[in-house]
Amino acid sequence: MSLCENTGAVTDLDRPPTPLNLTVRPFRNSLHITWSVPTSDRPADYHIVEYRTVGQWVPLTDRIAAGTNAYNWTTASRGATYHFRVIGFYDRPADSASTGSDEEALEPDDDDEESPPPWQQGLPSAVVTILTGGE
């Protein structure tokens, strides 16, 4: 097998680097969420901040462009406990050209349309938990 063959296996080298140093701090009437982007030969194309109170993770943001490492959330409820994480994403596999790529073969199954292709999603940052102030 050559190094260029796409086996469908996803390694940590295929994933965007994991955001580091996630912090969440109260700031005026909002929560200020920041993270560090590790130095990498191929940094993430964008990030998404997710949160949960209980249950499943919920996207808090749309795509946050590479180079931006903060988000200010203004609609958090007082007295609630939130858990946050940040995930990096790639727009396309590292070995695909701008045209004629293997992206069709990497698309998720129709049964799970909401999941990104495996090369696209990085590992989540550490989770930060914050209890917002009561009224």
N, C-alpha and C positions, 0 to 999 in steps of 0.2 A: 504494500500500500504506500503510495506517495504521500508526502506531507500536504499536498494540495487537494486530496480527495475529501469530499464532504461525506462523513460517515453518519451524520445526524446526531452524533454524540456531542454534548455540550460540556466544555471544560471551563474552569474558572478563567482561562485566558480568553475565551470567547465572550465572556460577560463584561459589561461595563464595570469599572471599579466601584467598590462599595463606598458610599459617602461616610465620612468620619465626623467625629466631634459634634454630633447633633445636640443642639441646645434649644430649649423653649423657655422664654422668659416673658412675664407680664410686661407690657409696654403701653402706657396710657390705658385705653379701653380695648386692648387687643392682646394677642399672644404673638410674640416675635420669634419665629422659627429660623434657625441658622444651621448650616452644616459646612464642613470643609470637603473639598474635592481633592482626592489624592492625585499626585503627579502620575501620569500614565502616558504611554505611547499612543494610546487611543482612549481619550476621556469620553464619558457619556455624551450623547448628543442632546439629551434633555433629562430632567428629573421630574418626579411626581412626589408630592407629599401626601401621605395617607394618615388617617387617624381612625381610632375606634374608642368607644366607651366600653362596650361589651360586644362579643360576637365578631363578625367579619370586619376586615379592613375596608375603609371607604376612601376613595380618592378625595382629597381636599382641594387639589389644584388640577388644572389642565397642565400641559407641558410647560415646564419652566426651562428657559433656554440655557444652554451651556454658558458658563461664565457668571450666572446668577446663583447665589447660594443663600438666599434668604426669602422668607415669605411672611407677611403680616396678616394674621387671621383676625378679623374684626367681629365675627359672629359667634364666638365661643360663649357658652352659657355659664353663668356664675354658679359656683358650687358643684361643678361637674368634674369628674376625673377623666382626663384624656390621655391616650397613648398615641405617640407619633412615631413615624418612620419615614425615611426618604429612600427612593429607589431610582437608580440610573437606568437609562434605556438607550439603545442604539436604534437608529432608523433602518439600518440594513446590516447584513453580515459583513465581516471584515474582508472576506474574499470575493465579494460580489462587485462587479463593475456597475457603473451607472446605468448601463443597459445590458440586457441579456443575462441577468443574474438568475440564481437558483431560488429566488424568493417564493415562487409558487410551491415548490416542494417543501418549503419550510413553514407554510401557513398552517395554523391550527386546524384540527378536525372541525367539521361542521357542528358536531355535538357541543363544542366548547368555544364558540365564536368570541367570547370576551377575553380569553387568554391570549397574551401576546405570543408570537413565535418564540421558541426557546432561546435563540441568540439575542433577542431584543431586551429581555429583562435581566437586570443585575440582581445581586443579592441585596436585601434591604440593610439599611444602616441599623445600628443598635436602636433599641426602642427607648424613648424618653417618656416618662409619665409625669403629668402635672395635675395638681388639684387647683382649680381656679378659685379665686376668692369668693366667699359668700356675700350675700347682699347686706 
